[in-house]
Amino acid sequence: MNQVNKIINFRNIDSFGVIFKLNRLTVALVAFIAGNTAFALEDTSFTVKVDGLTYTQIGMKNKRFSTTEKEGYIQTGYIKADEIQAGTLIATDGLTTKSLFVTEKLTASGAFLKNIDAGSTNINHVIDAVRDDQAVNFKQLKEQDAQTLADAKTYIDDTTTALRAEVTAETERLDQEIAKVTNGDVQTLADAKAYTDNTATTLRSEAATESARLDKAIVDGNTSTLANAKTYTDNIATTLRSEAATESARLDKAIADGNASTLASANKTTADMATAIRNEVKDTNAKTLADAKAHTNSIAATTLNNAKQYTDQSSSSVLEQAKAYTDANANGSPFVALQSNDGDELAKAEGMQSIAIGVGAVAQGEQSIAIGVGNQVTGNHSGAIGDPNVVSGNASYAVGNNNTVNGDNTFVLGNDINTNATNAVVLGNASTSDRDNTVSVGSVGGERQVIHVAAATADSDAVNLKQMNMADTATLVSAKMHTDNTATTLRHEAAVESTRVNKAIVDGDKATLASAKGYTDTRVATFDRSINQLNNRVNQLNTRVDDIERTAYRGIAIALAAQQAVPSIQPGQVAVFGGVGHYEGETAGSIGVVTSFTDRISASGALGFAGGNEFGGRVGVAYVFGGK
């Protein structure tokens, strides 16, 4: 029999019943305790305390009960196990949080990012942190919390065990000293006993309070840690979005200004050159005609030919100069160049107030931007920079190559990214995000670390590994200090009480010992009667358990006997059948009847019986689909 860990305190036990599962049978335990009654079963035995005086152990090997108390009732949930062990069920509130994933260093558009604000969203695919300034993932946080809780529990358990050992040793020593008492006082011994009982009760209460405080501190620490991580991530995401919006606006303005300047310059240059050509041709023709009329008719043809050649040469030279000038300045600023080849697909800006630059670039969405080869932007207020990207979501952007963005309000920075998530940020090559309202810096199997994370200062900031370890260490140190102080206080009180009892023993007399013996005998007799009552109750419980088990087995046997195959009969015919079922030593029989109303509709019923007092029945209707 294992060491007893729990004590049952009870008065005026009226009645209790049990329904439970043996060998794969699920049942529930219901017990009614009148008065101020509380009990707990743990491990494989329990100790009974009646009126705080005498004790015994009752074996409950291989049984486990879980109980909660409400208005004098002890109720249990359903138990599913091959064996039942005596024990307790501790119910605690659960903590529900969104996942937080953090990964390695992040760079965007050549700028190193210090903070990430996820905007009340998650950061996915974060691998384990290995340095103090790195962000931790949820799995790592849970493992650390579990270890911290285990360390605290181990320390408390060890301290409690040591205190129990000290109390046990002191009790045994006092028992030996009582046997040697020659003088004393009945009231003194009674006071000593009452004080010892009260001290034990206080110790148990303080231990329970300390355990609850540690559990709450751990839960509160987890909540604060996760909240800080969330705020930090939200701030980083907000910064990224702001920087991306600013950069996008700057690029849009630069492109628009560059295009306008280039076109205006080219148009003006071409117009000026054309005017100059026309004026020069006009002046040349007029002069040539005047000279030709002044010459003799014999040289008129020569003069006209020379004039024609001169005009052709001048016109060709001027046109070539204009074309060369226009070609040289067609791209506007020398810092902006556009290159295309014959047969390349033209850019198309089909959406209202849209911009398309690049071979095959298409901007169909309203106020959309497509810059680069083959970019396809169909979402409104969206853009793509690089090649070839596809953006169908509204208010979404893709910067990089070979990206596909289908969700609204989503920003993608990198290459080979395909996402349908909305209100998301996806950063890094081949990163993924399949959930809305998230920030992803990697993918499954391709996680990254977010490094150089500053310590969190707000509740929703992300925490780094160093900060988490410091918080866990502080919690454990606080728990250890409180437990050490409590243990010191208890030892001091035990020493004071031991001194007082020793003095009372020395000052006692034979009358005290005789009175104590009579008192003890009376209490032992009372305790024996209580134990006998408890044994009777246990026997009643076992009898009821056996009855329940037998009834359950008979019910299963009845069910087996009543499940007979329906014979094939013609409409209007009636068939009677019987069956026998056996389960775990219990046998049942059944009789049944089946009839067919049509070639598709039939009905059947059966009545089962076992042990003379248990009956069960079933009815059923069948309809045949298909066929002829």
ZIJO-V445104 format. One record per residue. N is the residue number from 1. RES is the residue in one letter. D_FIRST is the distance of its C-alpha to the first C-alpha in whole Angstrom. Layout:
BEGIN
N | RES | D_FIRST
N | RES | D_FIRST
END
This chain:
BEGIN
1 | M | 0
2 | N | 4
3 | Q | 7
4 | V | 9
5 | N | 12
6 | K | 14
7 | I | 15
8 | I | 17
9 | N | 20
10 | F | 23
11 | R | 26
12 | N | 28
13 | I | 25
14 | D | 28
15 | S | 27
16 | F | 25
17 | G | 25
18 | V | 23
19 | I | 25
20 | F | 22
21 | K | 23
22 | L | 21
23 | N | 23
24 | R | 25
25 | L | 26
26 | T | 26
27 | V | 26
28 | A | 25
29 | L | 23
30 | V | 26
31 | A | 25
32 | F | 27
33 | I | 26
34 | A | 29
35 | G | 30
36 | N | 29
37 | T | 25
38 | A | 23
39 | F | 19
40 | A | 17
41 | L | 14
42 | E | 12
43 | D | 9
44 | T | 7
45 | S | 7
46 | F | 10
47 | T | 12
48 | V | 15
49 | K | 18
50 | V | 21
51 | D | 25
52 | G | 23
53 | L | 23
54 | T | 20
55 | Y | 16
56 | T | 13
57 | Q | 9
58 | I | 9
59 | G | 7
60 | M | 9
61 | K | 8
62 | N | 11
63 | K | 13
64 | R | 15
65 | F | 17
66 | S | 20
67 | T | 22
68 | T | 25
69 | E | 27
70 | K | 31
71 | E | 33
72 | G | 30
73 | Y | 29
74 | I | 25
75 | Q | 26
76 | T | 24
77 | G | 26
78 | Y | 26
79 | I | 23
80 | K | 23
81 | A | 20
82 | D | 19
83 | E | 16
84 | I | 15
85 | Q | 12
86 | A | 12
87 | G | 14
88 | T | 17
89 | L | 21
90 | I | 23
91 | A | 27
92 | T | 29
93 | D | 33
94 | G | 34
95 | L | 37
96 | T | 40
97 | T | 42
98 | K | 45
99 | S | 45
100 | L | 46
101 | F | 47
102 | V | 49
103 | T | 51
104 | E | 54
105 | K | 57
106 | L | 60
107 | T | 63
108 | A | 66
109 | S | 70
110 | G | 70
111 | A | 68
112 | F | 65
113 | L | 62
114 | K | 60
115 | N | 59
116 | I | 58
117 | D | 58
118 | A | 56
119 | G | 57
120 | S | 54
121 | T | 53
122 | N | 51
123 | I | 51
124 | N | 50
125 | H | 49
126 | V | 48
127 | I | 47
128 | D | 44
129 | A | 46
130 | V | 46
131 | R | 48
132 | D | 48
133 | D | 51
134 | Q | 50
135 | A | 49
136 | V | 45
137 | N | 44
138 | F | 41
139 | K | 39
140 | Q | 39
141 | L | 39
142 | K | 35
143 | E | 34
144 | Q | 35
145 | D | 34
146 | A | 30
147 | Q | 30
148 | T | 31
149 | L | 29
150 | A | 26
151 | D | 28
152 | A | 28
153 | K | 24
154 | T | 23
155 | Y | 25
156 | I | 24
157 | D | 20
158 | D | 21
159 | T | 23
160 | T | 21
161 | T | 18
162 | A | 21
163 | L | 22
164 | R | 18
165 | A | 18
166 | E | 22
167 | V | 21
168 | T | 19
169 | A | 21
170 | E | 24
171 | T | 22
172 | E | 21
173 | R | 25
174 | L | 26
175 | D | 25
176 | Q | 26
177 | E | 30
178 | I | 29
179 | A | 29
180 | K | 33
181 | V | 34
182 | T | 38
183 | N | 39
184 | G | 38
185 | D | 39
186 | V | 37
187 | Q | 37
188 | T | 36
189 | L | 33
190 | A | 32
191 | D | 34
192 | A | 31
193 | K | 28
194 | A | 30
195 | Y | 30
196 | T | 27
197 | D | 25
198 | N | 28
199 | T | 27
200 | A | 24
201 | T | 25
202 | T | 27
203 | L | 25
204 | R | 23
205 | S | 26
206 | E | 28
207 | A | 25
208 | A | 25
209 | T | 29
210 | E | 29
211 | S | 26
212 | A | 29
213 | R | 32
214 | L | 31
215 | D | 30
216 | K | 33
217 | A | 35
218 | I | 34
219 | V | 35
220 | D | 38
221 | G | 39
222 | N | 39
223 | T | 41
224 | S | 43
225 | T | 43
226 | L | 44
227 | A | 47
228 | N | 48
229 | A | 48
230 | K | 50
231 | T | 53
232 | Y | 54
233 | T | 54
234 | D | 56
235 | N | 58
236 | I | 59
237 | A | 59
238 | T | 62
239 | T | 64
240 | L | 64
241 | R | 65
242 | S | 68
243 | E | 69
244 | A | 69
245 | A | 71
246 | T | 74
247 | E | 74
248 | S | 75
249 | A | 77
250 | R | 79
251 | L | 79
252 | D | 81
253 | K | 83
254 | A | 84
255 | I | 85
256 | A | 87
257 | D | 89
258 | G | 90
259 | N | 91
260 | A | 93
261 | S | 95
262 | T | 95
263 | L | 96
264 | A | 99
265 | S | 100
266 | A | 101
267 | N | 102
268 | K | 105
269 | T | 106
270 | T | 106
271 | A | 109
272 | D | 110
273 | M | 111
274 | A | 112
275 | T | 115
276 | A | 116
277 | I | 117
278 | R | 119
279 | N | 121
280 | E | 122
281 | V | 122
282 | K | 125
283 | D | 126
284 | T | 127
285 | N | 128
286 | A | 131
287 | K | 132
288 | T | 133
289 | L | 135
290 | A | 137
291 | D | 138
292 | A | 138
293 | K | 141
294 | A | 143
295 | H | 143
296 | T | 146
297 | N | 145
298 | S | 145
299 | I | 142
300 | A | 140
301 | A | 138
302 | T | 137
303 | T | 136
304 | L | 134
305 | N | 132
306 | N | 131
307 | A | 130
308 | K | 128
309 | Q | 126
310 | Y | 126
311 | T | 124
312 | D | 122
313 | Q | 121
314 | S | 120
315 | S | 118
316 | S | 116
317 | S | 116
318 | V | 115
319 | L | 112
320 | E | 111
321 | Q | 110
322 | A | 109
323 | K | 106
324 | A | 105
325 | Y | 105
326 | T | 103
327 | D | 101
328 | A | 100
329 | N | 99
330 | A | 97
331 | N | 94
332 | G | 95
333 | S | 93
334 | P | 93
335 | F | 89
336 | V | 89
337 | A | 89
338 | L | 89
339 | Q | 89
340 | S | 90
341 | N | 91
342 | D | 94
343 | G | 92
344 | D | 89
345 | E | 87
346 | L | 88
347 | A | 86
348 | K | 86
349 | A | 85
350 | E | 85
351 | G | 83
352 | M | 84
353 | Q | 85
354 | S | 83
355 | I | 83
356 | A | 83
357 | I | 84
358 | G | 84
359 | V | 84
360 | G | 83
361 | A | 81
362 | V | 81
363 | A | 80
364 | Q | 80
365 | G | 78
366 | E | 80
367 | Q | 80
368 | S | 78
369 | I | 79
370 | A | 79
371 | I | 79
372 | G | 79
373 | V | 80
374 | G | 79
375 | N | 77
376 | Q | 76
377 | V | 75
378 | T | 75
379 | G | 73
380 | N | 75
381 | H | 75
382 | S | 73
383 | G | 74
384 | A | 74
385 | I | 75
386 | G | 75
387 | D | 75
388 | P | 74
389 | N | 72
390 | V | 71
391 | V | 71
392 | S | 70
393 | G | 68
394 | N | 70
395 | A | 70
396 | S | 68
397 | Y | 69
398 | A | 69
399 | V | 70
400 | G | 70
401 | N | 70
402 | N | 69
403 | N | 67
404 | T | 67
405 | V | 66
406 | N | 66
407 | G | 64
408 | D | 65
409 | N | 65
410 | T | 64
411 | F | 65
412 | V | 64
413 | L | 65
414 | G | 65
415 | N | 66
416 | D | 65
417 | I | 63
418 | N | 62
419 | T | 61
420 | N | 61
421 | A | 59
422 | T | 61
423 | N | 61
424 | A | 59
425 | V | 60
426 | V | 60
427 | L | 60
428 | G | 61
429 | N | 62
430 | A | 60
431 | S | 58
432 | T | 56
433 | S | 55
434 | D | 54
435 | R | 53
436 | D | 56
437 | N | 56
438 | T | 54
439 | V | 56
440 | S | 55
441 | V | 56
442 | G | 55
443 | S | 53
444 | V | 50
445 | G | 50
446 | G | 53
447 | E | 51
448 | R | 53
449 | Q | 52
450 | V | 54
451 | I | 54
452 | H | 56
453 | V | 54
454 | A | 55
455 | A | 52
456 | A | 52
457 | T | 53
458 | A | 53
459 | D | 50
460 | S | 51
461 | D | 52
462 | A | 50
463 | V | 48
464 | N | 48
465 | L | 45
466 | K | 46
467 | Q | 46
468 | M | 43
469 | N | 41
470 | M | 43
471 | A | 41
472 | D | 38
473 | T | 38
474 | A | 39
475 | T | 36
476 | L | 34
477 | V | 36
478 | S | 36
479 | A | 32
480 | K | 32
481 | M | 35
482 | H | 33
483 | T | 30
484 | D | 31
485 | N | 34
486 | T | 31
487 | A | 29
488 | T | 32
489 | T | 33
490 | L | 29
491 | R | 30
492 | H | 33
493 | E | 32
494 | A | 29
495 | A | 32
496 | V | 34
497 | E | 32
498 | S | 31
499 | T | 35
500 | R | 36
501 | V | 33
502 | N | 34
503 | K | 38
504 | A | 37
505 | I | 35
506 | V | 38
507 | D | 40
508 | G | 39
509 | D | 40
510 | K | 39
511 | A | 39
512 | T | 36
513 | L | 34
514 | A | 35
515 | S | 35
516 | A | 31
517 | K | 30
518 | G | 32
519 | Y | 30
520 | T | 27
521 | D | 27
522 | T | 29
523 | R | 26
524 | V | 23
525 | A | 25
526 | T | 25
527 | F | 22
528 | D | 21
529 | R | 23
530 | S | 22
531 | I | 18
532 | N | 20
533 | Q | 22
534 | L | 19
535 | N | 18
536 | N | 21
537 | R | 21
538 | V | 18
539 | N | 19
540 | Q | 22
541 | L | 21
542 | N | 19
543 | T | 23
544 | R | 24
545 | V | 22
546 | D | 23
547 | D | 27
548 | I | 27
549 | E | 25
550 | R | 28
551 | T | 31
552 | A | 30
553 | Y | 30
554 | R | 34
555 | G | 35
556 | I | 34
557 | A | 36
558 | I | 39
559 | A | 39
560 | L | 40
561 | A | 42
562 | A | 44
563 | Q | 45
564 | Q | 48
565 | A | 50
566 | V | 54
567 | P | 56
568 | S | 60
569 | I | 62
570 | Q | 66
571 | P | 66
572 | G | 67
573 | Q | 65
574 | V | 61
575 | A | 59
576 | V | 56
577 | F | 53
578 | G | 49
579 | G | 46
580 | V | 43
581 | G | 39
582 | H | 36
583 | Y | 32
584 | E | 29
585 | G | 30
586 | E | 33
587 | T | 36
588 | A | 39
589 | G | 43
590 | S | 45
591 | I | 49
592 | G | 51
593 | V | 55
594 | V | 56
595 | T | 60
596 | S | 62
597 | F | 65
598 | T | 66
599 | D | 66
600 | R | 64
601 | I | 62
602 | S | 59
603 | A | 57
604 | S | 54
605 | G | 51
606 | A | 49
607 | L | 47
608 | G | 43
609 | F | 42
610 | A | 38
611 | G | 37
612 | G | 40
613 | N | 39
614 | E | 38
615 | F | 41
616 | G | 42
617 | G | 45
618 | R | 47
619 | V | 50
620 | G | 52
621 | V | 55
622 | A | 56
623 | Y | 59
624 | V | 61
625 | F | 62
626 | G | 65
627 | G | 67
628 | K | 69
END
